[in-house]
């Protein structure tokens, strides 16, 4: 299942480019669900990005809060808190996810490091509501990301230098494992803003590996200097959703 949190954290954690002098920033979004071909306002979400320290080094922390409300709670109850910590250069350091999604309660963490041999390493832990704990470890030769930090990375790219159809593949932390995911650049598109009017955006599609892989989500970054995320779309089990910047 491609969970709603994939959509939310990606939509919202694109929110801040990593500057040398990081500042606190908050962005607010309106969440919509598509239920039986009808779009309904489903709730709100916000992302706060701020400077922090992690194990003695300067870092950036992005915290996503997302919540369904009203009628949407009866369709799919959602309460998400997702936090990623990256270095000032955008290198992932720590990721934590605590979510209530439908009948699912999720608490997952990932710690990033390097081995003595220079490989990338991720220590994974998932705590279940019955007290059971599952731990795992991944090592590889490519820099791994989670679904928050990979979007921060996407915002740091020279988007004007990308070509339509260009594919960027990364190891990505997903639940209790690390999977290969591909970010495909779709080119420039005109998107309708929440308050009306059109905004020119760079469009991206995040998929699993392989030519036949299903799209996980699609997001749109404004062509303005800060590349603010204007909209994110996702398909999931009971329909689809989108988040629009207010």
KOLPA-927845 format. One record per residue (C-alpha): residue number from 1; residue in three letters; x, y, z. Coordinates in pm, 1 decimal. Example, Ala and Ser with C-alpha at 12.3 -4.5 7.8 and 13.67 -1.06 7.14 Angstrom:
BEGIN
+-----+------+----------+----------+----------+
!  nr ! rest !       c1 !       c2 !       c3 !
+-----+------+----------+----------+----------+
!   1 !  ala !   1230.0 !   -450.0 !    780.0 !
!   2 !  ser !   1367.0 !   -106.0 !    714.0 !
+-----+------+----------+----------+----------+
end
This chain:
BEGIN
+-----+------+----------+----------+----------+
!  nr ! rest !       c1 !       c2 !       c3 !
+-----+------+----------+----------+----------+
!   1 !  unk !      0.0 !      0.0 !      0.0 !
!   2 !  unk !    125.9 !    344.8 !    -92.0 !
!   3 !  unk !     35.3 !    522.9 !    227.0 !
!   4 !  unk !    -92.0 !    876.0 !    259.6 !
!   5 !  unk !    212.4 !    971.2 !    466.1 !
!   6 !  unk !    428.0 !    932.6 !    154.4 !
!   7 !  unk !    223.6 !   1203.7 !     -7.9 !
!   8 !  unk !    219.9 !   1428.2 !    294.1 !
!   9 !  unk !    579.0 !   1418.3 !    396.3 !
!  10 !  unk !    699.0 !   1461.4 !     43.4 !
!  11 !  unk !    457.1 !   1736.9 !    -35.6 !
!  12 !  unk !    554.5 !   1931.2 !    266.0 !
!  13 !  unk !    914.8 !   1853.2 !    334.9 !
!  14 !  unk !   1013.8 !   2008.7 !      7.9 !
!  15 !  unk !    953.1 !   2327.4 !    191.5 !
!  16 !  unk !   1296.1 !   2471.8 !    259.4 !
!  17 !  unk !   1618.9 !   2489.8 !     63.9 !
!  18 !  unk !   1923.4 !   2426.9 !    283.2 !
!  19 !  unk !   2099.5 !   2761.5 !    309.1 !
!  20 !  unk !   2425.5 !   2821.0 !    485.5 !
!  21 !  unk !   2238.3 !   3037.7 !    734.5 !
!  22 !  unk !   1930.9 !   2824.5 !    801.8 !
!  23 !  unk !   1626.6 !   3003.2 !    939.7 !
!  24 !  unk !   1296.9 !   2882.7 !   1079.3 !
!  25 !  unk !   1020.3 !   2858.6 !    820.2 !
!  26 !  unk !    661.9 !   2729.8 !    830.7 !
!  27 !  unk !    446.0 !   2641.4 !    531.3 !
!  28 !  unk !     75.9 !   2552.2 !    547.7 !
!  29 !  unk !   -118.3 !   2325.8 !    313.0 !
!  30 !  unk !   -477.8 !   2222.3 !    252.9 !
!  31 !  unk !   -530.4 !   1849.3 !    219.6 !
!  32 !  unk !   -787.9 !   1698.4 !    -19.5 !
!  33 !  unk !   -907.1 !   1337.7 !    -60.2 !
!  34 !  unk !  -1068.2 !   1201.9 !   -376.3 !
!  35 !  unk !  -1343.4 !    969.3 !   -261.8 !
!  36 !  unk !  -1546.5 !    799.2 !   -537.0 !
!  37 !  unk !  -1445.0 !   1067.4 !   -790.1 !
!  38 !  unk !  -1545.2 !   1356.6 !   -559.6 !
!  39 !  unk !  -1279.3 !   1587.6 !   -412.8 !
!  40 !  unk !  -1340.7 !   1679.1 !    -49.3 !
!  41 !  unk !  -1142.9 !   1904.6 !    181.0 !
!  42 !  unk !   -980.3 !   1654.7 !    413.3 !
!  43 !  unk !   -772.9 !   1850.7 !    662.9 !
!  44 !  unk !   -455.2 !   2048.3 !    703.7 !
!  45 !  unk !    -82.3 !   1998.9 !    718.3 !
!  46 !  unk !    218.7 !   2210.6 !    800.9 !
!  47 !  unk !    593.7 !   2185.7 !    778.1 !
!  48 !  unk !    827.6 !   2367.5 !   1010.0 !
!  49 !  unk !   1195.0 !   2369.9 !    917.1 !
!  50 !  unk !   1446.4 !   2505.0 !   1165.2 !
!  51 !  unk !   1817.5 !   2500.2 !   1251.7 !
!  52 !  unk !   1920.2 !   2248.9 !   1515.0 !
!  53 !  unk !   2218.4 !   2047.6 !   1636.4 !
!  54 !  unk !   2260.2 !   1671.7 !   1605.2 !
!  55 !  unk !   2534.6 !   1495.7 !   1800.1 !
!  56 !  unk !   2726.4 !   1821.4 !   1824.9 !
!  57 !  unk !   2704.7 !   1930.2 !   1460.1 !
!  58 !  unk !   2492.7 !   2202.5 !   1302.0 !
!  59 !  unk !   2194.0 !   2055.3 !   1122.8 !
!  60 !  unk !   1846.8 !   2126.2 !    986.6 !
!  61 !  unk !   1530.4 !   1964.1 !   1122.2 !
!  62 !  unk !   1203.7 !   1946.7 !    926.4 !
!  63 !  unk !    887.3 !   1848.9 !   1117.2 !
!  64 !  unk !    563.9 !   1763.1 !    941.0 !
!  65 !  unk !    229.7 !   1766.3 !   1119.8 !
!  66 !  unk !    -68.4 !   1638.8 !    919.0 !
!  67 !  unk !   -425.1 !   1576.0 !   1026.7 !
!  68 !  unk !   -749.7 !   1477.5 !    862.6 !
!  69 !  unk !  -1066.8 !   1637.2 !    997.3 !
!  70 !  unk !  -1445.2 !   1637.2 !    973.1 !
!  71 !  unk !  -1596.4 !   1399.8 !    717.9 !
!  72 !  unk !  -1251.6 !   1285.3 !    609.4 !
!  73 !  unk !  -1189.8 !   1128.8 !    952.0 !
!  74 !  unk !  -1468.5 !    881.4 !    875.6 !
!  75 !  unk !  -1306.0 !    792.4 !    543.5 !
!  76 !  unk !   -946.8 !    767.2 !    661.9 !
!  77 !  unk !   -833.4 !    882.1 !   1004.8 !
!  78 !  unk !   -491.6 !   1045.0 !    976.6 !
!  79 !  unk !   -259.3 !   1192.4 !   1239.2 !
!  80 !  unk !    103.0 !   1210.4 !   1125.1 !
!  81 !  unk !    420.3 !   1348.3 !   1276.8 !
!  82 !  unk !    732.9 !   1303.1 !   1067.8 !
!  83 !  unk !   1073.9 !   1447.5 !   1145.4 !
!  84 !  unk !   1391.2 !   1436.4 !    941.6 !
!  85 !  unk !   1731.5 !   1575.8 !   1040.2 !
!  86 !  unk !   1999.0 !   1648.3 !    779.9 !
!  87 !  unk !   2337.7 !   1816.6 !    788.5 !
!  88 !  unk !   2378.0 !   2169.2 !    651.2 !
!  89 !  unk !   2497.3 !   2001.1 !    330.6 !
!  90 !  unk !   2177.3 !   1794.8 !    309.6 !
!  91 !  unk !   2323.1 !   1461.6 !    424.5 !
!  92 !  unk !   2057.4 !   1258.0 !    612.9 !
!  93 !  unk !   2132.8 !   1197.4 !    979.8 !
!  94 !  unk !   1810.3 !   1077.2 !   1143.6 !
!  95 !  unk !   1447.9 !   1010.3 !   1047.1 !
!  96 !  unk !   1147.9 !    941.1 !   1270.0 !
!  97 !  unk !    786.7 !    869.7 !   1182.0 !
!  98 !  unk !    498.9 !    843.8 !   1429.1 !
!  99 !  unk !    162.6 !    804.9 !   1257.0 !
! 100 !  unk !   -195.5 !    695.1 !   1309.7 !
! 101 !  unk !   -329.9 !    602.5 !    966.6 !
! 102 !  unk !   -667.7 !    431.5 !    963.8 !
! 103 !  unk !   -625.8 !    141.3 !   1204.8 !
! 104 !  unk !   -247.0 !    147.2 !   1166.4 !
! 105 !  unk !    -21.3 !    289.5 !   1438.5 !
! 106 !  unk !    333.8 !    343.6 !   1314.7 !
! 107 !  unk !    654.5 !    432.6 !   1499.0 !
! 108 !  unk !    966.4 !    397.7 !   1288.4 !
! 109 !  unk !   1318.1 !    538.1 !   1310.3 !
! 110 !  unk !   1627.7 !    538.9 !   1089.2 !
! 111 !  unk !   1983.9 !    636.9 !   1183.9 !
! 112 !  unk !   2234.0 !    716.7 !    906.5 !
! 113 !  unk !   2612.5 !    668.7 !    931.3 !
! 114 !  unk !   2919.5 !    541.9 !    744.1 !
! 115 !  unk !   3110.3 !    218.5 !    799.5 !
! 116 !  unk !   3487.9 !    202.6 !    850.9 !
! 117 !  unk !   3512.0 !     83.5 !    491.2 !
! 118 !  unk !   3333.6 !    398.7 !    368.2 !
! 119 !  unk !   2997.6 !    240.8 !    285.4 !
! 120 !  unk !   2668.8 !    409.9 !    369.6 !
! 121 !  unk !   2478.0 !    252.4 !    655.9 !
! 122 !  unk !   2121.1 !    277.9 !    788.1 !
! 123 !  unk !   2006.1 !    127.8 !   1119.3 !
! 124 !  unk !   1629.4 !     72.1 !   1115.4 !
! 125 !  unk !   1386.7 !     18.0 !   1401.9 !
! 126 !  unk !   1010.3 !    -31.6 !   1401.1 !
! 127 !  unk !    808.7 !    -48.7 !   1725.6 !
! 128 !  unk !    470.3 !   -222.5 !   1713.5 !
! 129 !  unk !    172.5 !   -146.9 !   1938.6 !
! 130 !  unk !    195.0 !   -493.6 !   2097.3 !
! 131 !  unk !    547.1 !   -415.2 !   2220.2 !
! 132 !  unk !    723.7 !   -614.3 !   1950.0 !
! 133 !  unk !   1035.5 !   -447.9 !   1804.6 !
! 134 !  unk !   1187.7 !   -515.9 !   1463.8 !
! 135 !  unk !   1541.8 !   -399.9 !   1388.7 !
! 136 !  unk !   1734.8 !   -420.1 !   1063.5 !
! 137 !  unk !   2043.3 !   -276.2 !    898.8 !
! 138 !  unk !   2128.5 !   -174.9 !    542.3 !
! 139 !  unk !   2463.3 !    -94.2 !    383.1 !
! 140 !  unk !   2540.9 !     17.8 !     30.8 !
! 141 !  unk !   2761.6 !    230.4 !   -192.1 !
! 142 !  unk !   2506.0 !    505.3 !   -268.1 !
! 143 !  unk !   2382.8 !    782.8 !    -37.4 !
! 144 !  unk !   2046.6 !    672.1 !    109.9 !
! 145 !  unk !   1757.5 !    908.0 !    180.9 !
! 146 !  unk !   1414.9 !    895.8 !    338.1 !
! 147 !  unk !   1105.9 !   1037.4 !    169.7 !
! 148 !  unk !   1159.9 !   1371.6 !    339.5 !
! 149 !  unk !   1531.0 !   1422.5 !    283.0 !
! 150 !  unk !   1515.3 !   1310.5 !    -80.3 !
! 151 !  unk !   1273.5 !   1594.2 !   -146.6 !
! 152 !  unk !   1502.1 !   1841.0 !     25.5 !
! 153 !  unk !   1770.3 !   1705.3 !   -202.8 !
! 154 !  unk !   1548.9 !   1754.5 !   -509.6 !
! 155 !  unk !   1499.1 !   2119.4 !   -419.0 !
! 156 !  unk !   1873.3 !   2171.0 !   -400.9 !
! 157 !  unk !   1928.1 !   2054.4 !   -760.3 !
! 158 !  unk !   1983.1 !   2289.2 !  -1054.0 !
! 159 !  unk !   1636.3 !   2225.0 !  -1193.9 !
! 160 !  unk !   1694.3 !   2424.2 !  -1511.2 !
! 161 !  unk !   1977.6 !   2186.8 !  -1600.1 !
! 162 !  unk !   1750.3 !   1878.3 !  -1594.4 !
! 163 !  unk !   1614.5 !   1731.5 !  -1917.1 !
! 164 !  unk !   1261.6 !   1594.9 !  -1959.5 !
! 165 !  unk !   1259.0 !   1224.3 !  -1878.2 !
! 166 !  unk !   1583.0 !   1236.1 !  -1680.7 !
! 167 !  unk !   1587.9 !    966.6 !  -1410.7 !
! 168 !  unk !   1764.5 !    991.1 !  -1073.8 !
! 169 !  unk !   1775.4 !    671.9 !   -866.5 !
! 170 !  unk !   1839.9 !    655.4 !   -491.2 !
! 171 !  unk !   1811.7 !    407.8 !   -201.3 !
! 172 !  unk !   1515.2 !    530.3 !      5.3 !
! 173 !  unk !   1405.7 !    430.6 !    356.9 !
! 174 !  unk !   1049.1 !    298.8 !    335.6 !
! 175 !  unk !    897.2 !    160.0 !    653.1 !
! 176 !  unk !   1131.8 !   -108.1 !    789.2 !
! 177 !  unk !   1346.3 !   -146.9 !    476.3 !
! 178 !  unk !   1549.4 !     43.2 !    217.9 !
! 179 !  unk !   1423.8 !     31.2 !   -143.3 !
! 180 !  unk !   1548.7 !    164.3 !   -474.5 !
! 181 !  unk !   1331.1 !    458.1 !   -587.8 !
! 182 !  unk !   1351.6 !    661.5 !   -908.8 !
! 183 !  unk !   1281.4 !   1032.8 !   -939.2 !
! 184 !  unk !   1175.5 !   1123.5 !  -1294.4 !
! 185 !  unk !   1180.6 !   1483.9 !  -1417.4 !
! 186 !  unk !    864.9 !   1559.8 !  -1619.7 !
! 187 !  unk !    950.3 !   1913.9 !  -1728.5 !
! 188 !  unk !    769.3 !   2244.2 !  -1675.2 !
! 189 !  unk !    391.1 !   2253.0 !  -1626.8 !
! 190 !  unk !    129.3 !   2514.6 !  -1540.6 !
! 191 !  unk !    -49.4 !   2442.0 !  -1211.0 !
! 192 !  unk !   -357.5 !   2609.6 !  -1066.0 !
! 193 !  unk !   -282.8 !   2768.6 !   -730.6 !
! 194 !  unk !   -507.3 !   2727.3 !   -424.7 !
! 195 !  unk !   -615.2 !   3091.9 !   -445.0 !
! 196 !  unk !   -661.2 !   3087.5 !   -823.2 !
! 197 !  unk !   -425.0 !   3176.3 !  -1104.9 !
! 198 !  unk !   -154.9 !   2966.2 !  -1268.8 !
! 199 !  unk !    192.6 !   2894.2 !  -1138.4 !
! 200 !  unk !    470.1 !   2757.4 !  -1358.4 !
! 201 !  unk !    629.6 !   2453.9 !  -1192.7 !
! 202 !  unk !    891.0 !   2185.7 !  -1235.9 !
! 203 !  unk !    709.2 !   1849.5 !  -1222.0 !
! 204 !  unk !    855.9 !   1528.3 !  -1076.8 !
! 205 !  unk !    733.5 !   1170.8 !  -1045.3 !
! 206 !  unk !    861.0 !    934.6 !   -774.4 !
! 207 !  unk !    844.0 !    565.5 !   -867.9 !
! 208 !  unk !    980.8 !    232.5 !   -762.7 !
! 209 !  unk !   1265.5 !     87.6 !   -965.8 !
! 210 !  unk !   1199.2 !    -65.5 !  -1308.8 !
! 211 !  unk !   1018.4 !     56.6 !  -1619.4 !
! 212 !  unk !    682.6 !    -88.0 !  -1509.9 !
! 213 !  unk !    698.7 !     50.5 !  -1155.5 !
! 214 !  unk !    389.0 !    223.8 !  -1020.7 !
! 215 !  unk !    405.4 !    595.0 !   -948.0 !
! 216 !  unk !    419.4 !    665.4 !   -575.4 !
! 217 !  unk !    357.1 !   1037.8 !   -600.5 !
! 218 !  unk !    392.0 !   1343.8 !   -819.6 !
! 219 !  unk !    502.1 !   1685.9 !   -698.5 !
! 220 !  unk !    533.0 !   2032.7 !   -845.6 !
! 221 !  unk !    800.2 !   2287.3 !   -748.8 !
! 222 !  unk !    758.7 !   2649.8 !   -850.1 !
! 223 !  unk !   1014.6 !   2783.8 !  -1097.0 !
! 224 !  unk !   1078.2 !   3079.5 !   -862.8 !
! 225 !  unk !   1415.2 !   3089.8 !   -687.4 !
! 226 !  unk !   1305.4 !   2902.9 !   -371.9 !
! 227 !  unk !   1132.5 !   2621.9 !   -567.5 !
! 228 !  unk !    838.9 !   2615.8 !   -326.2 !
! 229 !  unk !    622.0 !   2301.0 !   -358.2 !
! 230 !  unk !    286.6 !   2412.4 !   -501.6 !
! 231 !  unk !    104.0 !   2078.8 !   -515.9 !
! 232 !  unk !    157.5 !   1706.4 !   -452.6 !
! 233 !  unk !    -59.4 !   1425.1 !   -592.5 !
! 234 !  unk !    -70.5 !   1059.8 !   -486.5 !
! 235 !  unk !   -272.8 !    745.0 !   -549.8 !
! 236 !  unk !   -344.1 !    511.2 !   -259.3 !
! 237 !  unk !   -572.1 !    222.3 !   -169.8 !
! 238 !  unk !   -908.0 !    397.3 !   -142.6 !
! 239 !  unk !   -859.9 !    677.0 !   -394.1 !
! 240 !  unk !   -621.8 !    966.9 !   -439.5 !
! 241 !  unk !   -515.1 !   1280.4 !   -256.6 !
! 242 !  unk !   -347.6 !   1612.4 !   -309.4 !
! 243 !  unk !   -198.8 !   1885.8 !    -95.6 !
! 244 !  unk !   -208.8 !   2246.1 !   -213.6 !
! 245 !  unk !      0.1 !   2528.2 !    -73.7 !
! 246 !  unk !   -214.8 !   2797.7 !     86.7 !
+-----+------+----------+----------+----------+
end
